[in-house]
Amino acid sequence: SFDWNGIREPYIMATENDYLNGLGMLFCKHLTNRASIFSDVRTYWSPKAIERVTDWKPEGLAKDGFIHLINSGATTLDANGQMKNKDGKSEMKQFWDITDEDVKNVLDKTRFSVANCGYFRGGGFSSTFLSEGDMPLTMVRLNMVKGVGPVIQIAEGWTCEVPQKVFDIINMRTDQTWPTTWFVPRTDGKDGPFKDVYSVMANWGANHGALGYGHFGADMIALASMLRIPVCMHNVPEEQIFRPSAWSMLGMDKEGADFRACQNFGPLYGKY
């Protein structure tokens, strides 16, 4: 949400030619008016693995393990959690609320490390930071399925904090220059993609995810219904969800009705 010219509306840029994740980032940005995070959905760290490698027993949000979100070189600097709201909590602010002090705090907690030349033959720099804990995030992924078209996945959750020693050890397992976010999705313990943290990652459609600040999965589901994009996976509380009333004519299983409705009504902007 800022560059060398100052504070501005965030730009959206997806890496590695992943236009589907770029679209997810655009959805996040337009629903929240905030910057979007592009991350690799890189590694699931179980509580046992964390304790075995670091001698620290996970607690708090991290007690059931976490997903290591990381990106090869860059992620929006807004994600490091150094912008604070009036209650002193970390927030990715809407750009018109960002102050010069926020920008300074973000830059003070970001290191521009020399890039790994194995990945970046032309050199350059990576933005190295760690997202602070307890920020609510919604992770989305748009996937293209042959014979079906686009489908979308939604996982609401939070960033979590770990001791510096734990971060240092785990961060060395991939690339210490890349920006890190520890993500814990909301789980329900039931059979399915949200049984536990590992199941969320195991059912994710690609190794990339787009994330926005806040829990706005219900808005994403409503947007998907307008665009005729079926939602194949989500953890949004049922009482928050709105779908058009015509969906009720297509069955009682909500996700199945989603697919039938999108097929029946057709895409809003032409053929897939």
C-alpha positions in Angstrom: 0.0 0.0 0.0 3.0 2.3 -0.4 6.1 2.7 -2.4 8.9 5.3 -2.8 6.3 7.9 -3.9 4.3 7.4 -0.7 1.0 5.8 0.5 -1.3 4.7 -2.3 -4.0 2.2 -3.3 -2.4 -1.3 -3.3 -1.3 -2.9 -6.6 -2.0 -6.5 -7.3 0.8 -8.6 -8.8 1.0 -12.4 -8.9 4.3 -14.2 -9.2 5.3 -17.3 -11.3 2.7 -16.6 -14.0 -0.1 -17.8 -11.6 -3.0 -15.8 -13.0 -5.5 -17.9 -11.0 -3.9 -16.8 -7.7 -3.8 -13.2 -9.2 -7.6 -13.4 -9.6 -7.9 -14.6 -6.0 -5.8 -11.6 -4.9 -8.0 -9.3 -6.9 -11.1 -10.7 -5.2 -9.5 -10.2 -1.8 -8.5 -6.6 -2.6 -11.9 -5.6 -3.9 -13.8 -7.1 -1.0 -11.5 -5.6 1.7 -9.9 -2.5 0.1 -6.6 -3.8 1.5 -3.4 -5.3 0.1 -3.4 -9.0 -0.7 -0.8 -11.6 0.2 0.6 -14.0 -2.4 2.1 -17.0 -0.6 3.3 -20.5 -1.3 1.3 -23.0 0.8 4.7 -24.5 1.5 4.8 -26.9 4.6 2.6 -28.3 7.3 4.3 -28.4 10.6 2.7 -30.8 13.1 3.0 -30.2 16.9 5.3 -33.3 17.1 7.5 -32.1 14.3 7.8 -28.6 15.8 8.8 -30.0 19.2 11.2 -32.6 17.8 13.1 -30.0 15.7 13.0 -27.0 18.0 12.4 -28.4 21.6 9.4 -26.1 21.9 5.9 -27.5 22.5 3.4 -25.4 20.5 0.8 -23.5 22.4 -2.0 -21.1 21.8 -3.1 -20.9 18.2 -0.1 -23.0 17.2 -1.0 -25.9 19.5 -2.4 -28.1 16.6 0.4 -27.1 14.2 0.5 -24.5 11.4 1.0 -24.0 7.7 4.2 -22.3 6.7 3.2 -19.7 4.1 6.3 -18.3 2.4 7.0 -16.8 -1.0 10.2 -16.8 -3.1 11.3 -13.3 -2.8 8.4 -10.9 -2.1 5.1 -10.5 -0.4 3.2 -7.3 0.4 5.0 -5.6 3.2 1.6 -4.8 4.8 1.6 -8.4 5.9 4.3 -8.1 8.5 1.8 -6.8 11.1 3.5 -3.6 12.0 0.5 -1.4 11.2 -1.5 -1.1 14.5 -5.1 -0.2 15.0 -6.4 2.0 17.8 -6.4 -1.0 20.2 -2.7 -1.6 19.4 -3.4 -4.8 17.5 -1.7 -5.7 14.2 -3.8 -4.9 11.1 -3.4 -4.7 7.3 -5.0 -1.3 7.0 -7.1 0.1 4.2 -4.7 2.5 2.4 -6.5 5.7 3.4 -6.0 4.8 7.1 -2.2 4.2 6.7 0.0 6.8 8.4 3.6 7.7 7.8 4.4 6.1 11.2 2.9 2.8 9.9 5.1 2.9 6.9 8.2 3.5 9.0 7.3 0.7 11.4 6.7 -1.7 8.5 10.1 -0.8 6.9 11.9 -1.0 10.2 10.8 -4.7 10.6 11.6 -5.7 7.0 15.1 -6.7 5.8 15.9 -6.5 2.1 18.1 -9.6 1.8 20.3 -10.4 -1.2 18.3 -12.8 -3.3 19.2 -16.5 -3.7 20.9 -16.6 -7.1 19.7 -20.2 -7.5 16.2 -18.8 -7.9 16.9 -15.4 -9.2 19.7 -15.5 -11.7 19.6 -11.8 -12.2 20.2 -11.1 -8.5 18.1 -8.5 -6.7 16.6 -8.6 -3.2 14.0 -10.5 -1.2 11.7 -8.8 1.3 12.4 -10.7 4.6 9.9 -10.4 7.4 7.8 -12.4 9.8 4.0 -11.7 10.1 3.0 -10.9 13.7 0.5 -13.2 15.3 -3.3 -13.1 15.8 -4.2 -11.3 12.6 -7.4 -12.7 11.1 -6.9 -13.8 7.5 -8.9 -15.4 4.8 -7.0 -17.6 2.3 -8.6 -18.3 -1.1 -7.6 -20.3 -4.1 -9.2 -20.3 -7.6 -8.6 -23.6 -9.5 -9.5 -24.5 -13.0 -11.0 -28.0 -13.4 -11.3 -29.5 -16.9 -14.9 -30.1 -17.7 -16.1 -27.9 -14.8 -14.4 -24.6 -15.1 -13.3 -22.4 -12.2 -13.9 -23.5 -8.6 -12.9 -21.7 -5.4 -11.6 -22.7 -2.0 -11.8 -20.6 1.1 -10.1 -21.0 4.5 -10.5 -18.5 7.3 -7.9 -18.5 10.0 -5.2 -16.5 11.8 -1.5 -15.8 11.9 0.2 -17.3 14.9 3.4 -16.3 16.7 6.2 -18.6 17.8 9.4 -17.8 19.8 12.3 -16.3 17.8 14.4 -19.4 18.3 11.7 -21.6 16.8 11.3 -19.2 13.8 15.1 -19.2 13.2 15.3 -23.0 13.1 12.2 -23.6 10.9 13.0 -20.7 8.6 16.4 -22.2 7.8 14.6 -25.3 6.4 13.5 -23.4 3.2 15.1 -20.1 2.4 15.9 -17.7 5.2 15.6 -14.6 3.0 11.9 -15.2 2.1 8.9 -13.6 4.0 7.1 -15.9 6.4 3.5 -16.1 7.7 2.5 -18.9 10.1 -1.2 -19.6 9.2 -3.7 -21.6 11.3 -7.0 -22.2 9.6 -10.2 -22.7 11.6 -10.9 -26.4 11.9 -13.9 -28.4 13.1 -12.6 -31.9 13.9 -15.1 -33.5 11.5 -14.3 -35.8 8.6 -13.5 -33.5 5.6 -11.1 -30.9 4.5 -11.3 -29.0 7.8 -10.8 -31.9 10.1 -7.4 -30.5 11.1 -4.7 -28.2 9.9 -3.0 -30.9 7.8 -6.3 -31.7 6.0 -6.7 -28.1 4.9 -3.3 -28.2 3.2 -3.8 -31.7 1.8 -7.0 -30.6 0.1 -5.7 -27.3 -1.2 -5.8 -27.1 -5.0 -2.3 -25.8 -5.6 0.9 -24.7 -3.8 -0.2 -21.1 -3.9 -2.8 -19.1 -1.9 -4.1 -15.6 -1.9 -4.8 -14.0 1.5 -6.6 -10.9 2.7 -7.0 -9.3 6.1 -10.1 -10.2 8.1 -12.7 -13.0 7.9 -14.7 -12.3 4.8 -15.3 -15.8 3.5 -19.1 -15.1 3.5 -18.6 -12.2 1.1 -16.4 -14.3 -1.1 -19.1 -17.0 -1.3 -21.7 -14.4 -2.3 -19.3 -13.0 -4.9 -18.6 -16.5 -6.2 -22.4 -17.1 -6.6 -22.7 -13.9 -8.6 -19.8 -14.9 -10.9 -21.1 -18.5 -11.1 -18.0 -20.0 -9.6 -18.8 -23.0 -7.4 -17.3 -23.1 -3.9 -15.8 -26.5 -3.4 -14.3 -26.1 0.1 -14.9 -23.5 2.8 -15.0 -23.2 6.6 -17.4 -20.2 6.9 -20.1 -20.6 9.6 -23.4 -21.5 8.0 -25.3 -18.6 9.6 -23.1 -16.1 7.8 -23.6 -17.5 4.3 -25.9 -15.9 1.7 -26.7 -17.6 -1.6 -29.4 -16.6 -4.0 -32.8 -18.2 -3.2 -32.8 -20.1 -6.5 -30.1 -22.3 -5.1 -32.6 -24.0 -2.8 -34.4 -25.5 -5.8 -31.3 -27.5 -6.7 -30.9 -29.7 -3.6 -30.2 -29.6 0.1 -26.5 -30.3 0.0 -25.3 -26.7 -0.3 -22.0 -27.3 -2.1 -23.6 -29.7 -4.6 -26.3 -27.2 -5.2 -23.6 -24.6 -5.9 -22.2 -26.7 -8.7 -25.6 -27.4 -10.2 -26.7 -23.8 -10.0 -23.5 -22.5 -11.7 -23.9 -25.1 -14.4 -27.6 -24.4 -14.9 -27.4 -20.6 -14.9 -24.1 -20.4 -16.8 -21.2 -18.1 -16.5 -22.0 -14.4 -16.0 -19.4 -13.2 -18.5 -19.4 -15.8 -21.3 -18.2 -19.4 -21.7 -15.3 -20.9 -19.7 
